[in-house]
Amino acid sequence: MRKINIAILGCGIVGTGVAKLLMDKQKVLESKIGASLNLKYVADLDTQTDRGIKFREGVFISDAAKAIDDPEIDIVVELIGGKNVAKDFILRALKNGKHVVTANKALIAEYGNTIVRTAATNSVDFAFEASVGGCMPVIKTIRESLVANRINSITGILNGTCNYILTKISQEGCPFDVALKEAQAKGYAEADPFLDIEGHDSAHKLSIVTALAYGMEINIKDIHVEGISRITPMDIEFAREFGYTIKLLAISKNNTDKVEARVHPTMIPTTHPLAHVHGSMNAVTINADATGETMLYGAGAGMMPTASAVLSDITDIARNIMVSSQNETSSATSRRRVPILGFQDSNITQIPIMPVTEINTCYYIRLAAVDRPGVLSKITGILGDRSISIQSVHQKGRRYNGPVSIVMITHVAIEKDVQLALKEIANLDVIPEEPVVIRIEDDITA
């Protein structure tokens, strides 16, 4: 039986999971691939910590270069994380003619275009299913299952940490910092949760799926990003009164000559399926012209869900290798059977991302205002001057003898006008706190 040699770089949580699956599922994988997946190396600087796996002698090494440069290695699996070292290892492996699999979304978001070009130059595959949505087959769905579709939009809950925190605030009314500490205690959030709670992890993933969906280069720098740290139980309760749920959404829309790509807290109707994705789970809805709405749901992180996605990439590449070995004349086609970014390299373009100031949507605005006659009319006057009309307004009583809360839902308005109006309102002497604004997505297909 043909033996396909694999090297894993990094034996942390996910690397350990991949090694376990390769060893535990060896027979079933052989029956599906028609080849033996041989774990030849697992490289990690720490070879002393027990991973709960009994490796064969010579498999667990500390020298990643030995694995990358071994001419017998067919597939390199990068699970180190980070950017610089991981990038160097991936590029070195590709130039050595190795196929590469990774789960490193931050690396792909920043250096993906360079990596894709390097893979193309060396006629090898670069696969990254596990970089978006954990065990959900988001990338395979966009790149293969929906190949005959024009994708209109993608809307997703792509960060389990934020979704867990918002679920805790919503269901238990606890403050943000309390919910965050619980997420950290349960292992859903890192000790430094910045990338998660401020939306950057979701933005990395959005940059990848946006490129795949629309045939454009990966572009992380122009994605608008906001996190959830200012969301309070009060906002979640007001949202509920208006018939909405607050989620941190990654939103991408195809406007043909330019696309929307943004990550921010969003109010969505409580009737929408994404409103019912709770805890640390992830979900993505994809709207396309032939299929309509498709929804994927599953664990977005964790050892075995992520390892499962990595194995799907390894299996795809192994099958391509088998076709190549059976018919040498088909080698070039089978080695890069599916284009890395879904479109042929010559058809990848630089589609601009629309500045967030140009988007049109409805808005939730919460103001803390001094309780004086004429305050509300002054606020609505400023909004009216910017052509922002109010759909509904609620005024709540004083908070601990302090200011009153004024909550508004606007009709569709231009972001630039809303931001200019809020800046003017914030400068009023009767507004002692910075306004809270949350965008509303009423038109995501249910």
Secondary structure as UniProt FT lines:
FT   STRAND          3..9
FT   HELIX           13..24
FT   HELIX           26..33
FT   STRAND          36..43
FT   TURN            57..59
FT   STRAND          60..61
FT   HELIX           64..69
FT   TURN            71..72
FT   STRAND          75..78
FT   HELIX           84..95
FT   TURN            96..97
FT   STRAND          99..102
FT   HELIX           105..121
FT   TURN            122..123
FT   STRAND          126..127
FT   HELIX           129..131
FT   TURN            134..135
FT   HELIX           138..140
FT   HELIX           141..145
FT   TURN            146..148
FT   STRAND          151..157
FT   HELIX           160..172
FT   HELIX           176..185
FT   TURN            186..187
FT   HELIX           194..197
FT   HELIX           200..214
FT   TURN            221..222
FT   STRAND          224..225
FT   TURN            229..230
FT   HELIX           233..241
FT   TURN            242..243
FT   STRAND          244..254
FT   STRAND          259..269
FT   TURN            270..271
FT   HELIX           273..276
FT   TURN            279..280
FT   STRAND          281..288
FT   TURN            289..291
FT   STRAND          292..299
FT   HELIX           303..326
FT   HELIX           328..330
FT   HELIX           331..335
FT   TURN            340..341
FT   HELIX           345..347
FT   HELIX           356..358
FT   STRAND          360..369
FT   TURN            373..374
FT   HELIX           375..385
FT   TURN            386..387
FT   STRAND          390..398
FT   TURN            400..401
FT   STRAND          404..410
FT   STRAND          413..414
FT   HELIX           415..426
FT   TURN            429..430
FT   STRAND          436..440
//
